[in-house]
Amino acid sequence: MARAQGARALMALAFETTYGTPPVSGFTRMPFASTSLGAEQPLLNSELLGYGRDPLAPIKDAVTADGDVVVPLDAEAFGFWMKAAFGDPTTTGTGPWTHEFQSGSWTLPSMSIETGMPEVPRYAMYSGCVLDQITWQMQRSGLLTATARLVAQGETVGTITSVGTPAALELQRFGHFNGAIMRNGSALGNVVSADITYANNLDRIETIRSDGRIDGADPSIAALTGSIEVRFADQTLVTQAINGDPCEFEFAYVLPSGESFTFTVHAVYLPRPRIEISGPQGVQATFDWQAARDSTVGRMCTATLINDIEVY
C-alpha cells in the first residue's frame, strides 16, 4: 500500500473563464513549498431532547474551502500569483517582456488549482480560487518565499488528474541576496528586515445553495501594510513619522541574468515608533507602515516583473 509523501506532490494552476468552472486545458505546473489548501465540512451536534442521554446523529454544516500556499519568489511563476492579486498586467517589450501589475482593480481573476498525490492516488481540484492575501519578508539570509492565502469555492477529488500534461516553467528563484530597498529613489540603509502584506479583503458571498458552497468572493477595500526594522543611525524615518508625510518604498530583486521583480509602494505612512535602549548592543527601531492611494500616480502600488514569459 503506497503512502503519500510531500516530495511527490504536484500542483497545477489555470485561470478560469467562468468562476468555479475548471478549464479543460491551459494548466501550468507550479513550484510550491507547502500548502494547506483544502475543503472542510464540520458537523453540527444535535440539540434535540427526549431521546435519552445519548445524542442523536449530527448533521453536516456548510463547506469551507480555503488555505495557504507557500511559493518561491521567482522570475516566472510568481507572475501568476501577481495576476491573481492584482488582475491582468500591462505587458510591453519584445522579449524580455515587462509585466506591470497595478492595484485598484474592481475585479480579480479566479483560478483552478489541482494538487496531486499520485501514490494514493488522490487528485484534488479546487475551483473558484481567489487570492485574499499575499505576504513575504525581506531579510539578510534564508530562503525567499511568499505565502498566498486563497478562498476557493469548492473541492472535487478524483483518482486521475484533470489537467493533462501541464506546461513547465523555468525556475529562476530570487534570493535575499538579490534584494534591495529604496526610499524616494535612494537606497535605504541600516535595514535589518522588512515585511510586506497585500490583502484584497475578500467578501465571501454566502448564499443558500444545495451544495453548501459560496457563490463567489468579491474584493473589498484593499490593504497594504508591513514593517521595517532598522538599526537606529539617523532621524530620517522618525522625522517623516512625526511630520506625517508619505514616502515611496521600492522593494526590488534583480538576477544577474537580467530578470527582476520590483514592488513599488507609492505612498507609505510611518507611525512614530518607540525607541528603546535594551542593552549594550545596537539600538533598533521598528516602523509598522501603512500604504494609501497616491493622488499623483492614482493607485497604491505597482508590481513590475521582467522575464521571458510573453503572456500571463
MITOR-667022 format. One record per residue (C-alpha): residue number from 1; residue in three letters; x, y, z. Coordinates in Angstrom, 2 decimals, decimal comma, padded with zeros to 5 digits. Layout:
! residues N
> NUM	Ala	X	Y	Z
...
This chain:
! residues 312
> 1	Met	000,00	000,00	000,00
> 2	Ala	001,50	003,34	-001,11
> 3	Arg	001,74	006,18	001,37
> 4	Ala	001,51	009,83	000,35
> 5	Gln	004,67	011,88	000,56
> 6	Gly	005,05	015,61	000,09
> 7	Ala	008,15	015,05	-002,03
> 8	Arg	005,96	013,57	-004,78
> 9	Ala	003,16	016,13	-004,53
> 10	Leu	002,23	018,12	-007,64
> 11	Met	000,42	021,41	-008,20
> 12	Ala	-001,02	022,83	-011,41
> 13	Leu	-002,82	026,13	-011,93
> 14	Ala	-005,00	027,73	-014,62
> 15	Phe	-007,15	030,85	-014,70
> 16	Glu	-010,88	030,33	-015,17
> 17	Thr	-013,12	031,85	-017,80
> 18	Thr	-016,21	031,21	-015,65
> 19	Tyr	-015,98	031,39	-011,88
> 20	Gly	-015,98	027,95	-010,32
> 21	Thr	-015,59	026,06	-013,63
> 22	Pro	-012,15	024,48	-014,17
> 23	Pro	-010,83	024,97	-017,72
> 24	Val	-010,23	021,88	-019,83
> 25	Ser	-006,69	022,97	-020,73
> 26	Gly	-004,10	025,68	-020,15
> 27	Phe	-002,72	024,44	-016,83
> 28	Thr	000,81	025,28	-015,71
> 29	Arg	002,90	023,28	-013,26
> 30	Met	003,61	025,47	-010,23
> 31	Pro	006,51	025,29	-007,79
> 32	Phe	005,48	025,36	-004,14
> 33	Ala	006,97	024,64	-000,73
> 34	Ser	003,82	023,70	001,17
> 35	Thr	000,07	024,12	001,01
> 36	Ser	-002,87	023,94	003,41
> 37	Leu	-005,44	024,46	000,65
> 38	Gly	-008,38	022,18	001,30
> 39	Ala	-012,10	021,86	001,92
> 40	Glu	-013,75	021,02	005,21
> 41	Gln	-017,33	020,44	006,29
> 42	Pro	-017,88	020,40	010,04
> 43	Leu	-020,61	018,51	011,85
> 44	Leu	-023,29	020,15	013,97
> 45	Asn	-024,25	018,47	017,22
> 46	Ser	-027,90	017,60	017,64
> 47	Glu	-029,74	019,85	020,13
> 48	Leu	-032,90	017,73	020,30
> 49	Leu	-034,22	016,39	023,61
> 50	Gly	-036,42	013,47	024,54
> 51	Tyr	-034,26	010,61	023,26
> 52	Gly	-032,25	009,87	026,38
> 53	Arg	-028,72	010,85	027,31
> 54	Asp	-027,11	009,56	024,13
> 55	Pro	-027,15	012,23	021,40
> 56	Leu	-028,76	011,86	018,02
> 57	Ala	-026,66	011,79	014,85
> 58	Pro	-025,00	015,10	013,85
> 59	Ile	-025,82	016,90	010,62
> 60	Lys	-023,45	018,44	008,07
> 61	Asp	-022,73	022,18	008,02
> 62	Ala	-021,64	024,36	005,07
> 63	Val	-018,48	023,63	003,09
> 64	Thr	-015,45	025,89	003,60
> 65	Ala	-012,63	025,73	001,06
> 66	Asp	-009,55	027,87	001,61
> 67	Gly	-005,93	027,71	002,70
> 68	Asp	-002,39	028,97	002,17
> 69	Val	000,18	028,15	-000,50
> 70	Val	003,85	028,88	000,19
> 71	Val	005,60	029,64	-003,09
> 72	Pro	009,08	030,85	-004,10
> 73	Leu	009,65	034,35	-005,38
> 74	Asp	010,91	033,56	-008,84
> 75	Ala	011,17	035,21	-012,24
> 76	Glu	008,33	033,33	-013,98
> 77	Ala	005,84	031,50	-011,75
> 78	Phe	005,44	034,43	-009,36
> 79	Gly	003,72	036,35	-012,16
> 80	Phe	000,70	034,02	-011,85
> 81	Trp	000,31	034,99	-008,20
> 82	Met	000,70	038,68	-009,05
> 83	Lys	-002,07	038,33	-011,63
> 84	Ala	-004,23	036,64	-009,01
> 85	Ala	-003,56	039,51	-006,60
> 86	Phe	-004,00	042,47	-008,97
> 87	Gly	-005,59	041,28	-012,21
> 88	Asp	-004,24	041,27	-015,76
> 89	Pro	-000,95	043,10	-016,24
> 90	Thr	000,03	045,60	-018,88
> 91	Thr	002,76	043,86	-020,90
> 92	Thr	005,32	045,65	-023,05
> 93	Gly	008,55	044,71	-024,81
> 94	Thr	009,56	042,08	-027,32
> 95	Gly	011,48	039,67	-025,12
> 96	Pro	012,30	040,04	-022,35
> 97	Trp	008,81	041,27	-021,53
> 98	Thr	007,85	043,77	-018,83
> 99	His	004,64	042,96	-016,95
> 100	Glu	003,18	045,76	-014,85
> 101	Phe	000,53	044,86	-012,27
> 102	Gln	-001,42	047,73	-010,70
> 103	Ser	-003,55	047,84	-007,58
> 104	Gly	-007,10	049,12	-007,58
> 105	Ser	-008,88	046,70	-009,94
> 106	Trp	-012,53	046,07	-009,07
> 107	Thr	-012,45	042,53	-010,49
> 108	Leu	-010,00	039,73	-009,78
> 109	Pro	-009,46	036,56	-011,82
> 110	Ser	-010,37	033,20	-010,35
> 111	Met	-008,20	030,11	-010,64
> 112	Ser	-008,50	026,36	-010,63
> 113	Ile	-005,71	024,65	-008,71
> 114	Glu	-005,11	020,92	-008,63
> 115	Thr	-002,93	019,28	-006,00
> 116	Gly	-001,94	015,69	-006,68
> 117	Met	-000,64	012,83	-004,59
> 118	Pro	-000,03	010,19	-007,28
> 119	Glu	000,92	007,35	-004,92
> 120	Val	-002,53	007,15	-003,29
> 121	Pro	-003,77	008,26	-005,89
> 122	Arg	-005,61	011,46	-004,96
> 123	Tyr	-006,06	014,48	-007,20
> 124	Ala	-007,99	017,39	-005,65
> 125	Met	-009,25	020,17	-007,90
> 126	Tyr	-010,02	023,45	-006,14
> 127	Ser	-012,17	025,66	-008,33
> 128	Gly	-013,07	029,30	-007,86
> 129	Cys	-009,80	030,16	-006,09
> 130	Val	-009,41	033,90	-005,48
> 131	Leu	-006,36	035,41	-003,80
> 132	Asp	-007,19	037,03	-000,50
> 133	Gln	-003,70	037,96	000,73
> 134	Ile	-000,05	037,62	-000,21
> 135	Thr	002,87	038,30	002,11
> 136	Trp	006,63	037,91	002,14
> 137	Gln	009,66	039,01	004,13
> 138	Met	012,97	040,59	003,19
> 139	Gln	015,98	039,71	005,32
> 140	Arg	019,71	039,07	005,06
> 141	Ser	019,71	035,31	004,54
> 142	Gly	017,49	032,27	004,17
> 143	Leu	015,07	031,04	001,53
> 144	Leu	012,87	033,69	-000,06
> 145	Thr	009,22	032,59	-000,18
> 146	Ala	005,79	034,21	-000,21
> 147	Thr	002,56	032,97	001,34
> 148	Ala	-000,60	033,27	-000,76
> 149	Arg	-003,90	032,95	001,11
> 150	Leu	-006,73	031,70	-001,10
> 151	Val	-010,51	031,47	-000,86
> 152	Ala	-011,96	028,69	-003,03
> 153	Gln	-015,49	027,73	-003,93
> 154	Gly	-015,12	024,01	-003,55
> 155	Glu	-013,12	020,81	-003,89
> 156	Thr	-013,54	017,88	-006,27
> 157	Val	-011,47	014,76	-005,57
> 158	Gly	-010,62	012,09	-008,14
> 159	Thr	-008,17	009,27	-008,74
> 160	Ile	-006,80	010,64	-012,01
> 161	Thr	-005,52	014,08	-012,92
> 162	Ser	-007,77	016,56	-014,72
> 163	Val	-005,03	018,84	-016,03
> 164	Gly	-003,40	016,63	-018,65
> 165	Thr	000,26	017,49	-019,10
> 166	Pro	000,71	020,96	-017,60
> 167	Ala	003,14	023,43	-019,13
> 168	Ala	006,51	023,63	-017,42
> 169	Leu	008,27	026,79	-016,30
> 170	Glu	011,96	027,51	-015,91
> 171	Leu	012,57	028,02	-012,21
> 172	Gln	014,76	031,08	-011,61
> 173	Arg	014,48	031,93	-007,93
> 174	Phe	015,22	035,29	-006,42
> 175	Gly	017,20	035,23	-003,19
> 176	His	017,53	037,62	-000,30
> 177	Phe	020,99	038,38	-001,66
> 178	Asn	019,32	039,85	-004,79
> 179	Gly	017,12	042,23	-002,77
> 180	Ala	017,32	045,97	-002,25
> 181	Ile	015,09	048,62	-000,64
> 182	Met	014,78	052,17	-001,95
> 183	Arg	013,13	055,17	-000,34
> 184	Asn	012,16	058,04	-002,66
> 185	Gly	014,65	056,78	-005,22
> 186	Ser	017,61	056,41	-002,86
> 187	Ala	018,91	053,28	-001,16
> 188	Leu	017,56	052,84	002,36
> 189	Gly	020,38	051,73	004,63
> 190	Asn	020,56	050,01	008,01
> 191	Val	017,53	047,82	007,27
> 192	Val	017,54	044,57	009,25
> 193	Ser	014,31	043,11	007,88
> 194	Ala	011,10	044,09	006,15
> 195	Asp	007,63	042,54	005,87
> 196	Ile	005,15	043,24	003,06
> 197	Thr	001,48	042,19	003,13
> 198	Tyr	-001,07	042,96	000,42
> 199	Ala	-004,68	042,00	001,16
> 200	Asn	-007,74	042,11	-001,09
> 201	Asn	-010,02	041,62	001,96
> 202	Leu	-012,38	039,29	000,11
> 203	Asp	-016,07	039,27	000,92
> 204	Arg	-017,43	035,72	000,68
> 205	Ile	-020,88	035,55	-000,96
> 206	Glu	-022,51	033,01	001,34
> 207	Thr	-025,87	032,44	-000,29
> 208	Ile	-028,18	029,47	000,25
> 209	Arg	-027,17	026,61	-002,05
> 210	Ser	-027,90	022,90	-002,10
> 211	Asp	-024,17	022,08	-002,33
> 212	Gly	-023,16	024,30	000,60
> 213	Arg	-020,62	026,28	-001,46
> 214	Ile	-020,20	030,02	-001,72
> 215	Asp	-021,37	031,99	-004,76
> 216	Gly	-018,17	033,99	-005,05
> 217	Ala	-015,54	036,09	-003,30
> 218	Asp	-015,58	039,81	-004,10
> 219	Pro	-012,67	042,16	-003,33
> 220	Ser	-013,33	044,90	-000,77
> 221	Ile	-011,11	047,85	000,23
> 222	Ala	-007,54	046,64	-000,23
> 223	Ala	-004,83	046,98	002,40
> 224	Leu	-001,08	047,18	002,03
> 225	Thr	000,83	047,06	005,28
> 226	Gly	004,15	045,91	006,62
> 227	Ser	007,02	046,64	008,91
> 228	Ile	010,61	047,73	008,58
> 229	Glu	013,16	047,05	011,30
> 230	Val	016,20	049,30	011,09
> 231	Arg	019,37	049,95	013,02
> 232	Phe	018,89	053,39	014,52
> 233	Ala	021,52	055,50	012,74
> 234	Asp	019,72	058,72	011,76
> 235	Gln	016,43	060,58	012,18
> 236	Thr	015,16	060,31	008,59
> 237	Leu	012,32	057,86	009,17
> 238	Val	011,46	059,26	012,60
> 239	Thr	011,21	062,77	011,19
> 240	Gln	008,91	061,54	008,44
> 241	Ala	006,73	059,79	011,00
> 242	Ile	006,47	062,90	013,16
> 243	Asn	005,65	065,13	010,18
> 244	Gly	003,07	062,68	008,82
> 245	Asp	004,41	062,91	005,27
> 246	Pro	004,27	059,92	002,90
> 247	Cys	007,24	058,48	001,04
> 248	Glu	007,73	055,91	-001,70
> 249	Phe	009,20	052,50	-000,90
> 250	Glu	010,59	050,21	-003,57
> 251	Phe	011,34	046,56	-002,83
> 252	Ala	013,35	045,05	-005,67
> 253	Tyr	015,07	041,81	-006,67
> 254	Val	017,37	041,54	-009,68
> 255	Leu	019,03	038,41	-011,04
> 256	Pro	022,43	038,56	-012,78
> 257	Ser	020,73	037,25	-015,96
> 258	Gly	018,51	040,35	-016,11
> 259	Glu	015,18	039,11	-014,73
> 260	Ser	013,76	041,32	-011,99
> 261	Phe	010,81	041,90	-009,70
> 262	Thr	010,07	045,36	-008,34
> 263	Phe	007,29	046,14	-005,88
> 264	Thr	006,72	049,88	-005,56
> 265	Val	004,53	051,31	-002,80
> 266	His	003,75	054,86	-003,85
> 267	Ala	002,53	056,41	-000,59
> 268	Val	003,85	054,94	002,65
> 269	Tyr	002,91	056,43	006,02
> 270	Leu	005,03	055,68	009,07
> 271	Pro	003,96	055,65	012,72
> 272	Arg	006,08	057,26	015,39
> 273	Pro	007,98	054,34	016,96
> 274	Arg	009,18	053,74	020,47
> 275	Ile	013,00	053,93	020,54
> 276	Glu	014,16	051,51	023,21
> 277	Ile	017,67	051,00	024,57
> 278	Ser	017,58	047,41	025,76
> 279	Gly	021,28	046,86	026,45
> 280	Pro	024,80	047,48	025,20
> 281	Gln	024,05	046,15	021,72
> 282	Gly	022,91	048,29	018,80
> 283	Val	019,62	050,16	019,03
> 284	Gln	016,90	049,11	016,58
> 285	Ala	013,55	050,63	015,71
> 286	Thr	010,52	049,03	014,06
> 287	Phe	008,14	051,00	011,84
> 288	Asp	004,76	049,35	011,20
> 289	Trp	003,91	051,19	007,99
> 290	Gln	000,66	051,56	006,09
> 291	Ala	000,13	052,43	002,45
> 292	Ala	-002,59	054,51	000,81
> 293	Arg	-003,60	055,66	-002,63
> 294	Asp	-001,18	058,17	-004,09
> 295	Ser	-003,08	061,08	-005,64
> 296	Thr	-000,41	061,73	-008,26
> 297	Val	000,07	058,17	-009,51
> 298	Gly	-003,58	057,29	-008,96
> 299	Arg	-003,00	053,97	-007,18
> 300	Met	-001,45	052,44	-004,08
> 301	Cys	001,21	050,14	-005,54
> 302	Thr	002,75	048,76	-008,71
> 303	Ala	004,43	045,38	-009,21
> 304	Thr	006,76	045,06	-012,20
> 305	Leu	008,08	041,70	-013,36
> 306	Ile	010,62	041,39	-016,18
> 307	Asn	011,11	037,90	-017,62
> 308	Asp	010,85	035,68	-020,73
> 309	Ile	007,10	034,96	-020,37
> 310	Glu	005,11	036,71	-023,08
> 311	Val	001,56	036,41	-021,69
> 312	Tyr	000,08	035,66	-018,27
